Amino acid sequence: MKFAIIADIHGNLEALQAVLEDIKTQKCDQIVCLGDVVGYNANPRECLKI
């Protein structure tokens, strides 16, 4: 099983979308988010919806 580990998104929607696209190319079975999804960047709500 292949895991993708993400963390410290801090509301950065553009970076999150780019990372998720890369994860798709890596054919990971599971994505694990270690936290800090919202924070000081412009798009915390949009990041939570993903």
mmCIF file of the N, C-alpha and C atoms, coordinates in Angstrom:
data_MODEL
# 
_entry.id   MODEL 
# 
loop_
_atom_site.group_PDB 
_atom_site.id 
_atom_site.type_symbol 
_atom_site.label_atom_id 
_atom_site.label_alt_id 
_atom_site.label_comp_id 
_atom_site.label_asym_id 
_atom_site.label_entity_id 
_atom_site.label_seq_id 
_atom_site.pdbx_PDB_ins_code 
_atom_site.Cartn_x 
_atom_site.Cartn_y 
_atom_site.Cartn_z 
_atom_site.occupancy 
_atom_site.B_iso_or_equiv 
_atom_site.pdbx_formal_charge 
_atom_site.auth_seq_id 
_atom_site.auth_comp_id 
_atom_site.auth_asym_id 
_atom_site.auth_atom_id 
_atom_site.pdbx_PDB_model_num 
ATOM 1   N N  . MET A 1 1  ? 0.844   -1.174 0.000   1.00 0.00 ? 1  MET A N  1 
ATOM 2   C CA . MET A 1 1  ? 0.000   0.000  0.000   1.00 0.00 ? 1  MET A CA 1 
ATOM 3   C C  . MET A 1 1  ? 0.890   1.238  0.000   1.00 0.00 ? 1  MET A C  1 
ATOM 4   N N  . LYS A 1 2  ? 0.531   2.199  -0.827  1.00 0.00 ? 2  LYS A N  1 
ATOM 5   C CA . LYS A 1 2  ? 1.327   3.416  -0.971  1.00 0.00 ? 2  LYS A CA 1 
ATOM 6   C C  . LYS A 1 2  ? 0.556   4.593  -0.366  1.00 0.00 ? 2  LYS A C  1 
ATOM 7   N N  . PHE A 1 3  ? 1.205   5.302  0.564   1.00 0.00 ? 3  PHE A N  1 
ATOM 8   C CA . PHE A 1 3  ? 0.599   6.435  1.251   1.00 0.00 ? 3  PHE A CA 1 
ATOM 9   C C  . PHE A 1 3  ? 1.213   7.746  0.770   1.00 0.00 ? 3  PHE A C  1 
ATOM 10  N N  . ALA A 1 4  ? 0.370   8.778  0.692   1.00 0.00 ? 4  ALA A N  1 
ATOM 11  C CA . ALA A 1 4  ? 0.840   10.151 0.484   1.00 0.00 ? 4  ALA A CA 1 
ATOM 12  C C  . ALA A 1 4  ? 0.578   10.886 1.788   1.00 0.00 ? 4  ALA A C  1 
ATOM 13  N N  . ILE A 1 5  ? 1.598   11.507 2.334   1.00 0.00 ? 5  ILE A N  1 
ATOM 14  C CA . ILE A 1 5  ? 1.485   12.240 3.595   1.00 0.00 ? 5  ILE A CA 1 
ATOM 15  C C  . ILE A 1 5  ? 1.566   13.731 3.278   1.00 0.00 ? 5  ILE A C  1 
ATOM 16  N N  . ILE A 1 6  ? 0.535   14.480 3.705   1.00 0.00 ? 6  ILE A N  1 
ATOM 17  C CA . ILE A 1 6  ? 0.543   15.929 3.500   1.00 0.00 ? 6  ILE A CA 1 
ATOM 18  C C  . ILE A 1 6  ? 0.321   16.624 4.839   1.00 0.00 ? 6  ILE A C  1 
ATOM 19  N N  . ALA A 1 7  ? 0.800   17.856 4.937   1.00 0.00 ? 7  ALA A N  1 
ATOM 20  C CA . ALA A 1 7  ? 0.638   18.638 6.167   1.00 0.00 ? 7  ALA A CA 1 
ATOM 21  C C  . ALA A 1 7  ? 0.930   20.104 5.874   1.00 0.00 ? 7  ALA A C  1 
ATOM 22  N N  . ASP A 1 8  ? 0.581   20.950 6.817   1.00 0.00 ? 8  ASP A N  1 
ATOM 23  C CA . ASP A 1 8  ? 0.914   22.382 6.771   1.00 0.00 ? 8  ASP A CA 1 
ATOM 24  C C  . ASP A 1 8  ? 0.395   23.074 5.514   1.00 0.00 ? 8  ASP A C  1 
ATOM 25  N N  . ILE A 1 9  ? -0.848  22.832 5.191   1.00 0.00 ? 9  ILE A N  1 
ATOM 26  C CA . ILE A 1 9  ? -1.470  23.453 4.025   1.00 0.00 ? 9  ILE A CA 1 
ATOM 27  C C  . ILE A 1 9  ? -1.747  24.933 4.291   1.00 0.00 ? 9  ILE A C  1 
ATOM 28  N N  . HIS A 1 10 ? -2.205  25.245 5.472   1.00 0.00 ? 10 HIS A N  1 
ATOM 29  C CA . HIS A 1 10 ? -2.441  26.624 5.921   1.00 0.00 ? 10 HIS A CA 1 
ATOM 30  C C  . HIS A 1 10 ? -3.290  27.451 4.961   1.00 0.00 ? 10 HIS A C  1 
ATOM 31  N N  . GLY A 1 11 ? -4.316  26.838 4.356   1.00 0.00 ? 11 GLY A N  1 
ATOM 32  C CA . GLY A 1 11 ? -5.222  27.577 3.489   1.00 0.00 ? 11 GLY A CA 1 
ATOM 33  C C  . GLY A 1 11 ? -4.677  27.918 2.120   1.00 0.00 ? 11 GLY A C  1 
ATOM 34  N N  . ASN A 1 12 ? -3.577  27.312 1.724   1.00 0.00 ? 12 ASN A N  1 
ATOM 35  C CA . ASN A 1 12 ? -2.958  27.593 0.426   1.00 0.00 ? 12 ASN A CA 1 
ATOM 36  C C  . ASN A 1 12 ? -3.573  26.661 -0.626  1.00 0.00 ? 12 ASN A C  1 
ATOM 37  N N  . LEU A 1 13 ? -4.672  27.104 -1.211  1.00 0.00 ? 13 LEU A N  1 
ATOM 38  C CA . LEU A 1 13 ? -5.435  26.284 -2.147  1.00 0.00 ? 13 LEU A CA 1 
ATOM 39  C C  . LEU A 1 13 ? -4.624  25.885 -3.373  1.00 0.00 ? 13 LEU A C  1 
ATOM 40  N N  . GLU A 1 14 ? -3.903  26.815 -3.945  1.00 0.00 ? 14 GLU A N  1 
ATOM 41  C CA . GLU A 1 14 ? -3.135  26.517 -5.159  1.00 0.00 ? 14 GLU A CA 1 
ATOM 42  C C  . GLU A 1 14 ? -2.093  25.428 -4.905  1.00 0.00 ? 14 GLU A C  1 
ATOM 43  N N  . ALA A 1 15 ? -1.411  25.518 -3.789  1.00 0.00 ? 15 ALA A N  1 
ATOM 44  C CA . ALA A 1 15 ? -0.404  24.504 -3.463  1.00 0.00 ? 15 ALA A CA 1 
ATOM 45  C C  . ALA A 1 15 ? -1.058  23.154 -3.197  1.00 0.00 ? 15 ALA A C  1 
ATOM 46  N N  . LEU A 1 16 ? -2.184  23.164 -2.489  1.00 0.00 ? 16 LEU A N  1 
ATOM 47  C CA . LEU A 1 16 ? -2.888  21.910 -2.207  1.00 0.00 ? 16 LEU A CA 1 
ATOM 48  C C  . LEU A 1 16 ? -3.333  21.241 -3.502  1.00 0.00 ? 16 LEU A C  1 
ATOM 49  N N  . GLN A 1 17 ? -3.898  22.003 -4.411  1.00 0.00 ? 17 GLN A N  1 
ATOM 50  C CA . GLN A 1 17 ? -4.328  21.437 -5.691  1.00 0.00 ? 17 GLN A CA 1 
ATOM 51  C C  . GLN A 1 17 ? -3.152  20.857 -6.468  1.00 0.00 ? 17 GLN A C  1 
ATOM 52  N N  . ALA A 1 18 ? -2.028  21.535 -6.456  1.00 0.00 ? 18 ALA A N  1 
ATOM 53  C CA . ALA A 1 18 ? -0.842  21.035 -7.158  1.00 0.00 ? 18 ALA A CA 1 
ATOM 54  C C  . ALA A 1 18 ? -0.344  19.732 -6.545  1.00 0.00 ? 18 ALA A C  1 
ATOM 55  N N  . VAL A 1 19 ? -0.332  19.675 -5.233  1.00 0.00 ? 19 VAL A N  1 
ATOM 56  C CA . VAL A 1 19 ? 0.123   18.457 -4.549  1.00 0.00 ? 19 VAL A CA 1 
ATOM 57  C C  . VAL A 1 19 ? -0.828  17.296 -4.831  1.00 0.00 ? 19 VAL A C  1 
ATOM 58  N N  . LEU A 1 20 ? -2.126  17.558 -4.812  1.00 0.00 ? 20 LEU A N  1 
ATOM 59  C CA . LEU A 1 20 ? -3.096  16.496 -5.081  1.00 0.00 ? 20 LEU A CA 1 
ATOM 60  C C  . LEU A 1 20 ? -2.977  15.980 -6.510  1.00 0.00 ? 20 LEU A C  1 
ATOM 61  N N  . GLU A 1 21 ? -2.694  16.854 -7.452  1.00 0.00 ? 21 GLU A N  1 
ATOM 62  C CA . GLU A 1 21 ? -2.464  16.412 -8.832  1.00 0.00 ? 21 GLU A CA 1 
ATOM 63  C C  . GLU A 1 21 ? -1.225  15.524 -8.916  1.00 0.00 ? 21 GLU A C  1 
ATOM 64  N N  . ASP A 1 22 ? -0.172  15.893 -8.207  1.00 0.00 ? 22 ASP A N  1 
ATOM 65  C CA . ASP A 1 22 ? 1.039   15.078 -8.192  1.00 0.00 ? 22 ASP A CA 1 
ATOM 66  C C  . ASP A 1 22 ? 0.776   13.723 -7.540  1.00 0.00 ? 22 ASP A C  1 
ATOM 67  N N  . ILE A 1 23 ? -0.006  13.720 -6.478  1.00 0.00 ? 23 ILE A N  1 
ATOM 68  C CA . ILE A 1 23 ? -0.337  12.461 -5.806  1.00 0.00 ? 23 ILE A CA 1 
ATOM 69  C C  . ILE A 1 23 ? -1.054  11.520 -6.772  1.00 0.00 ? 23 ILE A C  1 
ATOM 70  N N  . LYS A 1 24 ? -1.931  12.056 -7.615  1.00 0.00 ? 24 LYS A N  1 
ATOM 71  C CA . LYS A 1 24 ? -2.626  11.222 -8.605  1.00 0.00 ? 24 LYS A CA 1 
ATOM 72  C C  . LYS A 1 24 ? -1.638  10.532 -9.533  1.00 0.00 ? 24 LYS A C  1 
ATOM 73  N N  . THR A 1 25 ? -0.590  11.237 -9.931  1.00 0.00 ? 25 THR A N  1 
ATOM 74  C CA . THR A 1 25 ? 0.390   10.636 -10.838 1.00 0.00 ? 25 THR A CA 1 
ATOM 75  C C  . THR A 1 25 ? 1.224   9.565  -10.145 1.00 0.00 ? 25 THR A C  1 
ATOM 76  N N  . GLN A 1 26 ? 1.324   9.639  -8.833  1.00 0.00 ? 26 GLN A N  1 
ATOM 77  C CA . GLN A 1 26 ? 2.104   8.674  -8.062  1.00 0.00 ? 26 GLN A CA 1 
ATOM 78  C C  . GLN A 1 26 ? 1.313   7.410  -7.731  1.00 0.00 ? 26 GLN A C  1 
ATOM 79  N N  . LYS A 1 27 ? 0.012   7.428  -8.017  1.00 0.00 ? 27 LYS A N  1 
ATOM 80  C CA . LYS A 1 27 ? -0.878  6.281  -7.796  1.00 0.00 ? 27 LYS A CA 1 
ATOM 81  C C  . LYS A 1 27 ? -0.862  5.818  -6.341  1.00 0.00 ? 27 LYS A C  1 
ATOM 82  N N  . CYS A 1 28 ? -1.044  6.767  -5.444  1.00 0.00 ? 28 CYS A N  1 
ATOM 83  C CA . CYS A 1 28 ? -1.107  6.446  -4.017  1.00 0.00 ? 28 CYS A CA 1 
ATOM 84  C C  . CYS A 1 28 ? -2.462  5.838  -3.680  1.00 0.00 ? 28 CYS A C  1 
ATOM 85  N N  . ASP A 1 29 ? -2.462  4.940  -2.711  1.00 0.00 ? 29 ASP A N  1 
ATOM 86  C CA . ASP A 1 29 ? -3.695  4.288  -2.278  1.00 0.00 ? 29 ASP A CA 1 
ATOM 87  C C  . ASP A 1 29 ? -4.449  5.105  -1.240  1.00 0.00 ? 29 ASP A C  1 
ATOM 88  N N  . GLN A 1 30 ? -3.732  5.877  -0.470  1.00 0.00 ? 30 GLN A N  1 
ATOM 89  C CA . GLN A 1 30 ? -4.340  6.613  0.641   1.00 0.00 ? 30 GLN A CA 1 
ATOM 90  C C  . GLN A 1 30 ? -3.609  7.931  0.843   1.00 0.00 ? 30 GLN A C  1 
ATOM 91  N N  . ILE A 1 31 ? -4.373  8.984  1.156   1.00 0.00 ? 31 ILE A N  1 
ATOM 92  C CA . ILE A 1 31 ? -3.791  10.277 1.514   1.00 0.00 ? 31 ILE A CA 1 
ATOM 93  C C  . ILE A 1 31 ? -4.012  10.487 3.001   1.00 0.00 ? 31 ILE A C  1 
ATOM 94  N N  . VAL A 1 32 ? -2.949  10.801 3.707   1.00 0.00 ? 32 VAL A N  1 
ATOM 95  C CA . VAL A 1 32 ? -3.019  11.081 5.140   1.00 0.00 ? 32 VAL A CA 1 
ATOM 96  C C  . VAL A 1 32 ? -2.626  12.539 5.345   1.00 0.00 ? 32 VAL A C  1 
ATOM 97  N N  . CYS A 1 33 ? -3.524  13.297 5.981   1.00 0.00 ? 33 CYS A N  1 
ATOM 98  C CA . CYS A 1 33 ? -3.244  14.697 6.273   1.00 0.00 ? 33 CYS A CA 1 
ATOM 99  C C  . CYS A 1 33 ? -2.906  14.817 7.755   1.00 0.00 ? 33 CYS A C  1 
ATOM 100 N N  . LEU A 1 34 ? -1.743  15.353 8.053   1.00 0.00 ? 34 LEU A N  1 
ATOM 101 C CA . LEU A 1 34 ? -1.276  15.463 9.432   1.00 0.00 ? 34 LEU A CA 1 
ATOM 102 C C  . LEU A 1 34 ? -1.757  16.725 10.132  1.00 0.00 ? 34 LEU A C  1 
ATOM 103 N N  . GLY A 1 35 ? -2.462  17.589 9.418   1.00 0.00 ? 35 GLY A N  1 
ATOM 104 C CA . GLY A 1 35 ? -3.045  18.750 10.075  1.00 0.00 ? 35 GLY A CA 1 
ATOM 105 C C  . GLY A 1 35 ? -2.609  20.070 9.490   1.00 0.00 ? 35 GLY A C  1 
ATOM 106 N N  . ASP A 1 36 ? -3.015  21.129 10.171  1.00 0.00 ? 36 ASP A N  1 
ATOM 107 C CA . ASP A 1 36 ? -2.744  22.513 9.769   1.00 0.00 ? 36 ASP A CA 1 
ATOM 108 C C  . ASP A 1 36 ? -3.304  22.814 8.379   1.00 0.00 ? 36 ASP A C  1 
ATOM 109 N N  . VAL A 1 37 ? -4.545  22.402 8.152   1.00 0.00 ? 37 VAL A N  1 
ATOM 110 C CA . VAL A 1 37 ? -5.189  22.665 6.861   1.00 0.00 ? 37 VAL A CA 1 
ATOM 111 C C  . VAL A 1 37 ? -5.534  24.141 6.723   1.00 0.00 ? 37 VAL A C  1 
ATOM 112 N N  . VAL A 1 38 ? -6.065  24.735 7.778   1.00 0.00 ? 38 VAL A N  1 
ATOM 113 C CA . VAL A 1 38 ? -6.405  26.161 7.740   1.00 0.00 ? 38 VAL A CA 1 
ATOM 114 C C  . VAL A 1 38 ? -5.319  26.956 8.437   1.00 0.00 ? 38 VAL A C  1 
ATOM 115 N N  . GLY A 1 39 ? -5.312  28.245 8.168   1.00 0.00 ? 39 GLY A N  1 
ATOM 116 C CA . GLY A 1 39 ? -4.292  29.078 8.789   1.00 0.00 ? 39 GLY A CA 1 
ATOM 117 C C  . GLY A 1 39 ? -4.327  30.467 8.226   1.00 0.00 ? 39 GLY A C  1 
ATOM 118 N N  . TYR A 1 40 ? -3.222  30.935 7.780   1.00 0.00 ? 40 TYR A N  1 
ATOM 119 C CA . TYR A 1 40 ? -3.054  32.340 7.454   1.00 0.00 ? 40 TYR A CA 1 
ATOM 120 C C  . TYR A 1 40 ? -3.140  32.669 5.965   1.00 0.00 ? 40 TYR A C  1 
ATOM 121 N N  . ASN A 1 41 ? -3.386  31.740 5.084   1.00 0.00 ? 41 ASN A N  1 
ATOM 122 C CA . ASN A 1 41 ? -3.505  32.047 3.655   1.00 0.00 ? 41 ASN A CA 1 
ATOM 123 C C  . ASN A 1 41 ? -4.954  32.318 3.272   1.00 0.00 ? 41 ASN A C  1 
ATOM 124 N N  . ALA A 1 42 ? -5.193  32.579 2.015   1.00 0.00 ? 42 ALA A N  1 
ATOM 125 C CA . ALA A 1 42 ? -6.459  33.158 1.557   1.00 0.00 ? 42 ALA A CA 1 
ATOM 126 C C  . ALA A 1 42 ? -7.643  32.200 1.441   1.00 0.00 ? 42 ALA A C  1 
ATOM 127 N N  . ASN A 1 43 ? -7.437  30.894 1.380   1.00 0.00 ? 43 ASN A N  1 
ATOM 128 C CA . ASN A 1 43 ? -8.531  29.990 1.025   1.00 0.00 ? 43 ASN A CA 1 
ATOM 129 C C  . ASN A 1 43 ? -8.758  28.843 2.008   1.00 0.00 ? 43 ASN A C  1 
ATOM 130 N N  . PRO A 1 44 ? -8.939  29.104 3.284   1.00 0.00 ? 44 PRO A N  1 
ATOM 131 C CA . PRO A 1 44 ? -9.116  27.998 4.226   1.00 0.00 ? 44 PRO A CA 1 
ATOM 132 C C  . PRO A 1 44 ? -10.384 27.185 3.976   1.00 0.00 ? 44 PRO A C  1 
ATOM 133 N N  . ARG A 1 45 ? -11.490 27.837 3.654   1.00 0.00 ? 45 ARG A N  1 
ATOM 134 C CA . ARG A 1 45 ? -12.750 27.104 3.430   1.00 0.00 ? 45 ARG A CA 1 
ATOM 135 C C  . ARG A 1 45 ? -12.651 26.177 2.231   1.00 0.00 ? 45 ARG A C  1 
ATOM 136 N N  . GLU A 1 46 ? -12.065 26.666 1.172   1.00 0.00 ? 46 GLU A N  1 
ATOM 137 C CA . GLU A 1 46 ? -11.923 25.854 -0.029  1.00 0.00 ? 46 GLU A CA 1 
ATOM 138 C C  . GLU A 1 46 ? -11.033 24.641 0.229   1.00 0.00 ? 46 GLU A C  1 
ATOM 139 N N  . CYS A 1 47 ? -9.994  24.821 1.012   1.00 0.00 ? 47 CYS A N  1 
ATOM 140 C CA . CYS A 1 47 ? -9.106  23.703 1.351   1.00 0.00 ? 47 CYS A CA 1 
ATOM 141 C C  . CYS A 1 47 ? -9.842  22.658 2.176   1.00 0.00 ? 47 CYS A C  1 
ATOM 142 N N  . LEU A 1 48 ? -10.690 23.095 3.081   1.00 0.00 ? 48 LEU A N  1 
ATOM 143 C CA . LEU A 1 48 ? -11.454 22.148 3.890   1.00 0.00 ? 48 LEU A CA 1 
ATOM 144 C C  . LEU A 1 48 ? -12.437 21.350 3.045   1.00 0.00 ? 48 LEU A C  1 
ATOM 145 N N  . LYS A 1 49 ? -12.991 21.962 2.018   1.00 0.00 ? 49 LYS A N  1 
ATOM 146 C CA . LYS A 1 49 ? -13.948 21.266 1.153   1.00 0.00 ? 49 LYS A CA 1 
ATOM 147 C C  . LYS A 1 49 ? -13.295 20.137 0.369   1.00 0.00 ? 49 LYS A C  1 
ATOM 148 N N  . ILE A 1 50 ? -12.027 20.299 0.058   1.00 0.00 ? 50 ILE A N  1 
ATOM 149 C CA . ILE A 1 50 ? -11.309 19.269 -0.704  1.00 0.00 ? 50 ILE A CA 1 
ATOM 150 C C  . ILE A 1 50 ? -11.098 18.080 0.195   1.00 0.00 ? 50 ILE A C  1 
# 
